[in-house]
């Protein structure tokens, strides 16, 4: 049966299995481990790196794992619950879950597996900061519940950490680390997330939401530097000229002379905070009269659609061209934000002028680039450019994956981030927890069987 994710990456599975209970899942894993059959967790198919797409073996979906319990400050969520269902349920209790990836159909299990973040990460960080406990099934069907603070009970080789606000390339390995942290961001290669206990925050009553247009990139970046320290600013997002042009057919009210836009959202404590913004916008040289400001919930919903429309437009353009989605997920230290944008321009303008867009989490120095190749030859060139830009990000002290993971499509970038010895350390953890390497085979690492030195959990 053919399988595909949101990037267009296609695979196949000998069997597609949809267990309805933990007992059924355990039976699947016992059979798989007995016969050394690879198992790939399918998720909701919203990923962009092929990590949830099986290439042989069995594809297992937890879409029937949909229990959802909301309490004061806590959500107990099974892996198959879509993010949008969690958001709706928490909203009814005047609470919210801070991580907000663009694709709200993403499953909670998938967001934990990739350590997803989204636009509110500027204030609230990634998924890791909001997970209190995990229920995990290992490759042999063993199930364990791990609480935050419960330390891993075997030696962990520490890995270097880039000085970025987000990083999800490879395993999160730290001395005396939590079991919970080990599984977050491991892309389904160490264990299966069955259920997560997540932190909830009180709902915010007053928000300032705006789309602020600028005549130049330089003015937009100056504004980012000036606004970064504003209290309770929870969203600081960027769109370049190419992004605005791609959105013009759906949003003709975009000002014709805008060359960049910043999407902002601030939690307000008083009217005085709102009154500061006219001066801030004037000092930044923003296109004040042409910018958009939300006065009500309906306006905020319009801005949300505007932000989400860009990746949708990119996906539509790529599908029409018959290409895989060619995008980056690099982040750099905040001090190198402008240097990375300059590198994007330098690398892309000669061959992809007018056929790329740059947008995303500028507050975290985490901009996404999407190339729009028009044919197979250009697609190959686009892939080469992405690899070259990954090297540039690492040279600037950054990461080759800030929120999407590497999956199968981008697994080759791991060697740009880590040495062979450091990757071998990750593989030793993989072998300890999944001795036959049946979970997520081909994700992060090429499959090479390594005989276990010690028993599993």
N, C-alpha and C positions, 0 to 999 in steps of 0.2 A: 504494500500500500504506500503510495507516495505521500510525503510529508513536506511542509514548507513553513517558514517563519515570515515575519514582516519584512525582512530584507530581501526576500525572494530566494533564499538558500533552500534547496530541495534535497531530500534524502529519501530513505525507504526503510520499511521495517518488515520483518518476517511475521510479526504478530503485533496488533494494536490491542492493548488490554486496558480496560477501564474498571478497576476494582471499586466496589461500593462500600467497603469497610476495611478497617485495619487488618482484620483476620484474612480477608481476601488478598490484601496487599502482601501480607506476610507469606501466604502460600505461594504467591507469584515469585517473591524474592528467594524463598527456599528452593523452588524449582530452578530458578535462574542460577543460583549459586551452586547447586548440585551439578548442573550441566554446563557451567561456565558460559552462560548466555549473556551477552551485553544487554544492559537495560538503560534506556534514556528516558528521563522524566520530561513529558511533553509540555507542561505548562499551558499557557493560553495562546501560544504562537505569536506573541507580540514582540519577542526578542529580535535583535538585529545582528546576531553573530553566529547563528546556527547551533548554539549550545543546546537548545531544546529539540533539535531535529535529529532523529536517529539515522545512522548510516549503517544499516544492518541490525540484527538482533531484535529486541522487543522495544516498542514504544509504549510507555505506561503513563496514562493520564489520571490525575487525581481530581478530575472535574466534579466527581460525586462527593468529594470531601468538602462539604459546604456548611458545617456547623459554625455559627457565629454568635458569640455571647458578649454583650456590652455591659460593663460595670463602670463604677465611678473611677476614672483614670486608667482603666484597663480594658482591652479587647482580647478575647480568646478566639482565635481565628484559624480555621482549618485551611490547608494549603490551596484548595480549589476555589476559595472565595475570591471573586473579582474585586479589585481595588474600589471600584465604584460602589459596590454593595456595602463595603466597609465604610466608605465616606458617607453614604446615605444613612446608614444605621447610626453612626456617631453623631451626625447632624441632628437627628431626632432627639438626642439626649443632650444637646447643647455642648458637644465636645467635638474635637477633630483629631485626625491622625495626620501628623505633620508631613511625612514624605509624600510627594505628589508627582510621580512620573506622568509624563504627557499621556501615555496610553492607559486609560482607566480600566480597560478590559484586562489588564495584566493581572495574573493570579498572585495572591499574597505569597504563596510558595515561591513563585518566580522572582518576586521583588526581593525576598530574603536571599535567594540563591545568587542574585547578582548584586546585592547591596545597592539597590536602586535609590535614587534621590529625587530629582525634579527641581522645579523652579523655586520652591521654598527652602532649598538647601542653603541659601545664603544665610539664613537665620538659624535653621533647625538641623542642618547637616543631613547625613545619609541615613539609610535604614538602620544601620548598626547602632546608632544612638537611641533607637526607640524600641529595641527588642529586649524584653525582660526574661524570656524563657523560650525554649524550643523542645518539641517532641520529635525525636529523630529515629528513623528506622535505618539500620545498617544493611550492608549488602547481603548478609546472611539471614536477615529477617529479625535480628535482635532489635528491640525497641528500648530507648532510654529517654528519660525526661531530664533536661539540663536547665538549671536556674542560673541567672546572671551571678557571677562570682564563684561558680563551681569550676575549679581549676582543672585543666587537662592533666591526666595522671601518667604522662610519659614525657620524656625530654623533648622540648620543642627547639629546633634550630632557629635562631632569630634571623630575620631578613631586614635589609635596609629599607627605609621608608622615605619616599620623595617628600619634599617640603611643599606639598599641595594640600588644599583643604579637602580633597576627595581623591580616593585611590582604590581601585578594585581590580588590579591586574594580578592574577595568581592568588596564592593563599596568604591570609593574614596570619603571619607567624611571629609571635612575641614570647619572650620568657615569661613563665608563670601566667599564661593567658587563660581566659575562660573557654570552656567548651563552646559556649554560645557564639563567641567571636570566631572560632575556628570554622564553623559551618556557614556563617554569613559570608556571602561573596564567593563560596567555593564552587558555585555553578553546578550543583548536583553531582559532584564527583566524589564526595566523601560520605555522604549520607542523604537520606530522603527527608525533607522537612514535611512532617505530617500536620503539625499545629504550631502556631506561634502565639506567644503572649506579648501584646504590644502596648506601649504607653500611649495614653490619650491625653490631650490638653484641653483646657476649657475653651469654649468657642469665643471668638473675638467679636465684640459688638461693633466697633467702629474701625473702618479701614479707609485709607486713601489708596485708590488704584488709578493708574494713569498710563497712557502711551505717549511718551514725549519724543517729538521729532527734532532732528538736528540737521543742519546744512552740511556738516562734514563729520567724518569719523573722529577727527581730532577733538572736536568739541564734545562729542559723545564720550570719548575716553577721559577727557578732563572732568566731565560731570561724574563719571564713575568714581574717579579718585576723590572728588570733593564730597560725594554723597555716601561713600562707603561707611562712614562712622555715624550716620544718622541713626538715632535710637529706634529699635524695633522695626527697621526696614527689613522685610522678610523676602522680598523679591527684587532682583536687579538683573534684568535680562536684556539681551541685545539682538537687533536685527540689522543686517547691512543693506546696502542699496539693492543688491540682487534679490534679497529676500522680499523687500518691499515691492519690487517690480513683479515678482512671482505672485504676490498677493493682490495686486491691483485689480485683476478681473473680478475678484470676489469682494474687494473693499475699495471701490473707486474713490472714496473720500480720503484716501492716503494722499497727503500733499505732494504735488508733482516735483517739488524741488528738494524733498527730503532725501538725504543720503544715508541716514542711520536713524534708528529708533531705540529708546530704552523703555522697557516695561517695568514699572515699579509698583510695589505694594508695601504699605506701611501700616502697622497696627497703631492706632491713635489712642492716646490717653486724655487728650484735651483739645479744645478748639485752637489754643495757642500754637500747637504743633502744626496744625493745618495752615495757620496764618503765615508760617515761615516759608512756605513753598513758593509763593510768587517771587520773592527775592532770590531764592535758590535757583529758580528757573531762569530769571533774568541774568544773574551772575554767570550761569553756565552757557549763555548764548543760545538757549533753546528756541525753537519756533513756537513761541507761547500761544499765539492765536490759533495755530493749526493743530496743536496737540489736543489729546482727548483726556477727559477727566471723568471718573465715575462718581455720580451723585447718588446712585441707588443700586440695589442688588441686580436689577436688570441690566444696568450699564456694565457692572463687573462681569456678568455672564457674557455680554458681548465681547469684552476684552479677552475673556478666557477662550472664546471661540476664535478670536483673532490669533491668539498665540498658538492654539492647537492647529489652526488651518495651515500653518507653514509646513510642518512635517507631512501633513496630509497632501499638500500640493507637491512636495518633493516626491512622495511615494507615487502619486499619480503620474508625474512626469517620467519617473524611472520605469514604471510599468508600460507606458506608451512606447518607450524606447526599447523595451524587451531586455532590460539590463538588471543586474543585481544592484541593490542600493549600495552606493559607494560613499560612506561617511566616516568621519573621525569621531573619537571620544577622548581626546587628549586634554589634559590639564597641566598647567605649569604653576610655579610659585607666583604669588600676586605681583611681585616686583618685575616679573617677565611677561606680564600680560600683553603689553604693547609689542614686545619683541616677537612674541608668537604670532600676533596678528600680522606683523610686518613679514614674517616668514610665509604665512599663508598667501599674502599678496604676491610676494616674490616668486613663489613656486607655481602659483595657479594662473596668474594673469597671462603669461606667454602662451599657454596652450588651451586654457579653459576660460578665457575672458568671456563674461556674459553667460557662462554655463556652470556656475557654482554659486552656492549661497553659504553665508557664514552667520550663525546665530547661536543663541543659547546663554549659558550661565556666566556672563561676563563678571559678575560679582565674585565668582570663584575662580576666575581666570580659566574657565572651562568652556571654550567655544566649540561648537560643532561645525564642521565643514561638510557639506554634501556636494559632490561633483555630479554633473548631469551629462554623462557621455552620450554621444549620438550613435555609436556603433561598437562592434566588438573590438576593433583596434583601439578606439579611444578608451574603452573599458579597461583594457590591459594597461594603457598608459595611466589611467586614473589610479589603478591599484599600485603602480610603481610610485606615484606621487604620494599616496597615503603612507606607504612604507617609509619614504624619504622624510616626510613630515613627522612621522612617529620618532624617527631618529633625532630630528631637530628638537622635538618636545623633551626627549630624554636628556639631550645635551644642555637644555635650559633648566634641568633639574626637575622635569615633570614626569608624568605617568602616561603610558600608552592606553590606559583605560581608567576613566574616572567614575563611570556609572553603568555601563552596559555589559561589562565583562568581555572576555576574549572569545569564548565559545570555540567553534571549529574554524570559522572564517578568519579569525585574527590571532589564532594560537601562535603563529610564527612570530608575532611581535613580542612574545614573552622573552625571547632571547635578546631583544634590544634593551629590556628593562633590567634583566638579571643575568648574572654569570651562570656558566654551566654548573658550578658547584652549588649555587643558590637554587637553581631549578632542581638539581638532584636532591636537595634538602626537602623541597616540596614533594617530590616523587616518593621520598622515604615515608612521609606522612600518609600519602595516598596508599602506599603498599601496606602500611600498618593497619589502616581502617578498612581497606578494600583489597585484600590480598590477591584476588584474581583480576583486579582492574575491570570489573564488569559495570560499574556505575559511570555513566557519561563517557563511555569510551570514545576517544578522539577529541574530547573537549579539553582544552588547555595543553594537553600533551599528546604526541603521537603514541599509539598503543605499543608498548614493549613490555612483555610480561617479566616481572622481577620476582623471583621466589621470596616469600615472606621470611623475615628473620625472627619475628615474634608473632604471637597470636593476635587476633583482632580484639575487639572490645571485650 
